[in-house]
């Protein structure tokens, strides 16, 4: 199951309800490719509790710039449209899970 891609156009709507984890990534980014399968697993673990979505920073520069994304992967956690936390880097599943769990 592929994670849903969001864009400059859909970003506000897609992060507006509930808990949403946004993976800011790019095709050429090795660490982004390392974290992708972890996020796929977590999307199954959090089914119905947390939506996990992907934002390609190369294709959606307006949003990436507006968010001040300077390093990828950056994981942004939104709760009802408000940014509540972020982490940067290809981190292990347990680290990402604890990052999300503290906001459940």
C-alpha positions in Angstrom: 0.0 0.0 0.0 1.6 3.3 -1.1 1.3 6.3 1.2 -0.8 9.1 -0.2 1.1 11.9 -1.9 0.0 15.5 -1.0 0.8 18.6 -2.9 1.0 22.4 -2.6 -2.7 22.4 -3.6 -3.9 19.7 -1.1 -1.5 20.3 1.8 -3.9 22.4 4.0 -6.9 20.1 3.4 -4.9 16.9 4.0 -3.3 18.0 7.3 -6.5 19.7 8.6 -8.2 16.8 10.5 -6.8 14.5 13.2 -3.2 13.4 13.5 -1.3 13.5 10.3 2.4 12.6 9.8 3.9 14.2 6.7 7.1 12.8 5.2 9.0 15.6 3.4 11.2 13.7 0.9 12.7 13.7 -2.6 13.4 10.9 -5.2 17.2 11.5 -5.1 17.4 11.3 -1.3 19.0 8.0 0.0 17.9 8.5 3.6 14.4 9.2 2.4 14.3 5.9 0.6 15.6 4.2 3.8 12.7 5.6 5.9 10.0 4.9 3.3 9.4 1.2 4.2 9.3 2.1 7.9 6.6 4.6 7.2 4.7 2.0 5.2 4.8 -0.3 8.2 3.7 2.4 10.6 0.8 3.3 8.3 -0.5 -0.2 9.0 0.3 0.0 12.7 -1.5 3.3 13.0 -4.4 2.6 10.7 -7.4 4.6 11.8 -5.3 6.6 14.3 -2.7 8.5 12.3 -2.7 9.3 8.6 0.8 9.2 7.1 1.3 11.2 3.9 4.3 12.1 1.6 5.2 15.6 0.3 7.8 15.6 -2.5 9.8 18.8 -1.8 11.1 19.0 -5.4 7.6 18.9 -6.9 6.0 21.1 -4.1 8.6 23.8 -3.5 6.0 26.4 -2.4 4.9 24.3 0.6 8.5 23.1 1.4 9.8 26.6 1.3 6.9 27.9 3.4 7.6 25.2 6.0 11.3 26.0 6.1 12.3 22.5 5.1 16.1 22.6 4.7 17.0 18.9 5.3 15.2 15.7 4.3 13.7 13.5 5.3 11.8 15.8 7.7 8.8 14.3 9.4 6.1 16.8 10.4 3.3 15.9 12.8 0.1 17.9 12.5 -2.9 17.7 14.8 -6.1 19.3 13.4 -4.1 21.5 11.0 -1.5 22.7 13.5 2.1 21.6 13.5 2.8 20.0 16.8 6.2 18.4 16.3 8.9 17.6 13.8 12.0 15.4 13.5 14.7 15.3 10.9 16.6 12.4 9.5 16.3 8.7 8.7 15.5 7.4 12.1 14.7 3.9 13.2 11.1 2.7 13.5 11.1 2.7 17.3 12.2 6.4 17.4 9.5 7.5 14.9 6.9 5.4 16.8 7.7 7.1 20.1 7.7 10.5 18.4 4.1 9.8 17.2 2.9 8.0 20.3 3.6 11.0 22.6 0.9 12.9 20.6 -1.8 10.2 20.6 
